[in-house]
Each structure stands twice: as structure tokens, then as C-alpha cells.
Amino acid sequence: MATRAAMFTFSKFRYFPILKHRVAKFSVSSNLLNASALEPGYSRDPGEVFFKENVQTLLERLTGRDCDKVFHNRKLGERLEPPKYELLTQAEVDHVMAEMEVKLKRKLQMPPLLKERDPIKKIYSFNPELQGFDDSKYVFINISQGITNRNREVVVRDPNGVLREASWEERQRMCQIYFPVPGRKINVPKMFEEGNIQNCLDRDEFEFVLDRACAQFDPDDPEYISVTRKTYDFVDENTKYTSLRPTRHFGPMVLHLVLSKKMDNLLFHFINTKDIDAAANLVRLFHTVADDTSPTEVDEFQLIENYIQGPALKKPALELAWQSFLEIEKQRREVHSQQNNASN
Amino acid sequence: MTTPLVSSKMFNPVVSPVRHTSFFTKLPADKLWKGVTSVSNAGKKRGRGRAVGKKTAKNLNRGQVIGVGKTNMLWPGLNSPIIQGKELIQQQKLPDDPEREAKLLKLRDEMGAFRLLRLSPLDRGWSGPKLPGRSVGRPDPVGEDDFEGFDTIVLEFKIVCNMKGNLGRTRRTSAFVVTGNGNGLAGFAIGKAQMGMTALRKAKNRAAQKLMYVERYNEHTVMHDFFTAFGKTRVFVQKKPEGYGLVCHRVIREICKAVGIKDIYAKVEGSTKNVQHVAKAFMVGLLQQKSFEMIAEETKLHVVEFRKERDYFPQIMAKPSEVKTVKSINDMDLNLYLNDGKVATKKKKYQVNESDPTWKNHLSKTERFRNHEQVRVNLLVDHGEVRSFLADRYPECRQIKFVKRREES
């Protein structure tokens, strides 16, 4: 396929003087982003851990599957339609349910947890004779079909005569103009600004924030990383795990907490809600992330106890919760056996 | 003849006729007042004195008493007894009453033009000051039951006649009302009486004795689409999503409010002016609705709901006790099954003829506005105002915003 390059001419820029302003904005935001690049205190590269098969299975198990929650009523921003009804035989019901299973899997696919991308600094050529040819940049983009936006060639000729590869922000902007991604805006929505995002979080709109961040940014975009990490930490601090539990964002959140050594609150929550399977899986995930080993203990109770006695950071609280859980479990078993004896 | 002559005629008395009696002196005050302010019987028959907003005469004598005036004086024998105990009361001036004047003026202001009782626009009926469409309160309590939460709406209020051998044409008022608690219970009835208010009361209390329970879907709409008819009135009812509202005949709308249905579309065909038939047809349709369990049992099939906002997740609404494996033709669609295979004709959607010159003309005129709405929204999202792309360079070029003037309290 022939390569077709679209070019912004001088006249075109003249008609959009606002564009120059936005170009200036890029540099401002990139400065902001550099500050956040230092932020995540991970022990390892999250991408390396995230894509491991056993980590994926553990995260999937931790997420769980609840059709009612995954397919809950969403605000689509359009007029509601009356529901449709069908009369189905058992075979047909099984068929639609199987289709739903596929859909559910797709809906629960987790957005990856990655480290920040490196800024692009590639310079193709420097032609001093072109210096001051114009007061605007020229941006060239290859708009051929069959190339992913990640691999698309976007180059910029700066007014100082440098021909360089476009920065991530310029690239995303150009790609959004020619190949719009649904749900993504050219300018970053105001929702993601400092005060506004806090407002959203205070209103418990975690899923909405994370979904919109997924639509707006690439997963290794520094802004995506800062928004999602902020949301995860907020959920963790306020122990509102149930609001994210059966969504695709629960897995990355758990991995984030484990990687940044903040999983004790979550473990405490699992023990308090008597979700021992999830607690054991969380401990398994901890071991996998820490040293790529799967723990030898088979018994879930033993596994959790070993963690609490060993590497746990919030020992006193966890021990207390664990003891009270064991107590209740013991009582429950006694009552159960008594009932069995009585019925026998 | 130069001497002035004094004519004897100059001293003749001028005789002018004087009438010492008139109807002012002949008639008492109340008759005079009536004569000025009222309309004669013959005039009433011709419709005189019924003009809307007419100014009526003010009786300035009202509130005034002989002996009481601007100056507050004590006149023994006129406005006070002459002797109090053993003392003779002297004529004297009392301190002025400052409120007297104001009271008189207020009394006079209250007279004058007759004003209708002001109803809130939401409480008014369908048309003018008439009763249909208006609420007449909850039914009268029966023993313990005081019909808490019920409301009654008049649907029809008319005069009906009957010929009798000895009395001739006898007139009565007929009231047709619906009462309900907005939560599934509703009833309607007719009441007839000589007096309108009696008819209303009769109808209201009869309706309260004929309450019916109507099943609703999620307490906001009907269970399913249905067709119903009574006499020449045919009604097509459609289930609608939340927020749609009541888009239907006004009689059906009032019944829906009484029952507690909030979202519905209903099309009335045939006789639409026969209020009683419309009400009866709709009510019969509501009562004949089938629950999902009934449909599942009758068809021996699963009833499955698909909603767009749930991404078409198949929600099983009802399971039959035994499931059949082969479907009949009517099972292909729920409406087909509910209507025994009959399909309501739908109006064909108007299709634009692309080569039509008037369509082309319309396009050429409206083309430049086609994206305005979206552009406005985007500008509001990005900048908080609708502005030109030159606003950065010329900040003084701003759209003048409409600011509501605050009322000074």
C-alpha cells in the first residue's frame, strides 16, 4: 500500500492559531508528568509480573465473576429503550448464556499494569538552513491503513530546522484526529485535573474514573498511571474494595497494592469478610511477585498464618482479625457437629 | 320717550317647576341600592350583568356607624349611654383611633370586582374552570379505613336528562371519576344527582368501593405491550422505559396517575371522545395483563429480558415448570403470542426522496448549521463558554452572557 502523508500547510495553521497554543501546552504537561515518573515505589517492573500466566490466573480468581455486577445498568448518555423480550427453549437459553460467557470474559479483561513509557527523543536530521522557515511546526503523519497507532510514523519539523520523531503527546493527538478511538478526546477531559478527580473519588465513582482513564490514555501513559494509582490508593485507604470487586480493575489494583507493599489492608478485609479463598490467593500472589515462587503450603489456613507471622507489615491488626476469625470458625464447627449429632 | 320706562314685567316672579318628591325620597335605601346594583329578572334572562371582570358597586355605608367618625367623640345618647351608674356622662373627645381609617379602606378594597379562587396551574382541570381533570380529594372514610394516600380525579362531569310523563324533562348531573393510591390500587365509578357536588361525592365513594389491583412492571410501567377495546374504542398500549412519561389520551393519563404508572405510550383509535369507553377499555386491558410466570407456564418457554443498558445481558424473568423443545410460530415474538398472532399495523416511516428539489433546498439552507449543537457542547466542555477561535487573541470579543437579575429581598 502506498504511503500517503498528510501535511499541515502553513495556511492551515494560520486558520487554527489555537493549535499553536496547544502545542505550547504539551511542554507544560510533559514537565508535570516528569514529576510523577518518580512516584510509583514498585520493587519490580509491573509489566513483567502482570503478564505472567500464574499471576493472571490468580488475579482472575481474586476478581471473581458476578454477572449482575459486570452487566449492571450503565448510563449510556442516550435515551433509554424499552426492554426486549424473547421466549426461549432450554437449548436457546444455554446458547445465549454461552455467548454471555464469552462477553463476560471480554468485559473482565484486565487493563495492564505497566511502567511509564520512555519519552521519544529521536532526531532524524538537523537542517540549519531551514531555521526560521516558519513560526509553526509542521507535523507529518502516515495515514495508511493497516498500521497500528503505536507503529505509525509521525514526524515533526520544528521551526529551528530539526526533523524529529513526534513526542507521545503529539503522536496521540494526530492519531486521534485521523483514527479516532471511541471515548477518547483530543484534549484531556477536565475530570482528570487535580481537584476534579478528587471530587469524583469522594463520590465513589471509581469504576467510572478508571473506565474513562482506560479510554482516554494508553496504559503506559504517565497520566494514566498517576490517575489509576491515585484511585487504587484511595480505594485502599478507604477500604472500598467491594465497589471494584467484580470489575476488570480489581486485578490491577490488587497487583498494584502487592507491588507497592500495601496489601495488608486488603488481606484484613478478606479475613473480616471470611473470604479465605481470596485471602489465600492474595498470599500466593504475594509470594509469586516477591520471588517468583509458589508457596509449598497446601493448607490455606497455614498459608495465611505463615504470612501473618512472617512478612506481614501490619502484624497486630492482622493477628487480631485472624484469631477472632478462627474463634468464630471453631464455634461454627462445634454448632454444626452438634446439629449433626442431634439429627443423627 | 327718552325717560326710561320701568316695565312692570321685570318684577314678575320666575316660575320654575319644582318637584319635591322623587324616587330618592319615595323609596327606602335598600331598594334604591338594589335598583342600582342588581339586574332585573328580564335582564338576567338576556345574560346581562355576567360580564367577566366587571366592576361591582361598592357600598360605602358598610362599616360605618352613626355617631362614629374621623374625630373620636363621645356623644351621650348617640354612641354611649347617658347615665353610667349615678353619673351623667359628659360629651367629650376621646383619643383618635388611627386604625379606623385603614380598616374602612380595607373593607372597601375587598368589595369591588369578583375574583375567582386562584388555582395553581397544576391543579387546574383540562379546560378552563371546568371540573374534568381536577382533583376532588380522597374518598370519605368508611369505618376504620380513611383512604390514606388516595386521590380522586374527575374524568367527566355533565348534565344528563330524562323524560318523564308527569315531570317532563328532568335534569341530573353525572360525574365519572377515578380514584387511586398511586401504588397499584384504583377504581372508577359514575355518580348521578340533582346537585353537582352530590354527584361528585357519590361517584367518589362508589369508586372507592370498586378498587382493583393492577400489576405493574418495576412499579413504573405496564407489564407488556397490549391491545384492548371497548365498544368502538380501541387502545394500543406500549411499555416504555423509565423517564419516558405518560404519552397518551388525557383520560388514560389520569387513570395511570391513579394506578401509579409513570411511563407509557397509548394510542386510542376509533371513538376517542367517549370518556367512559376509553376508561373502561384501558382498565380492562390493565386487568388482563399477564405476568411473566403466566406467560412462561402457558408457552412452556423461558421468558428472557434483554436491555441495552445492561449490554443485552439475558435476564431470565420466568421459568416454566416444564420446557418444550419445539416453538410454534407465535412463540417467535412475545407480542405475537400476546395478541394471538395479530400484528398492529405501523405507519410507514416517511422516507426522504433524495432527488426532491424541496429536500435539496432544505439541505442547502440548513447545511451550515448541521454541527452547531455539538460544537456548542464541546466549547462549553472545553472553555466553559461558547467562544470564537479568536478569543485567545482578542479576549474582549466575548459573548455577552445573560445574567438573571437577582430579586431584591
Interface residues (C-beta under 8 A of the other chain):
Chain A: F16 P17 I18 H21 C67 F71 H72 N73 R74 K75 L76 R79 L80 E81 P82 P83 K84 Y85 E86 L87 L88 T89 Q90 A91 E92 V93 V96 M97 M100 K103 K107 N187 P189 K190
Chain B: H224 Q238 K239 K240 P241 E242 G243 Y244 I295 T299 L301 H302 V303 V304 E305 F306 R307 K308 E309 R310 D311 F313 P314 I316 M317 V323 K324 T325 V326 K327 D331 M332 D333 L334 Y337 V381 D382 F389 L390 D392 R393
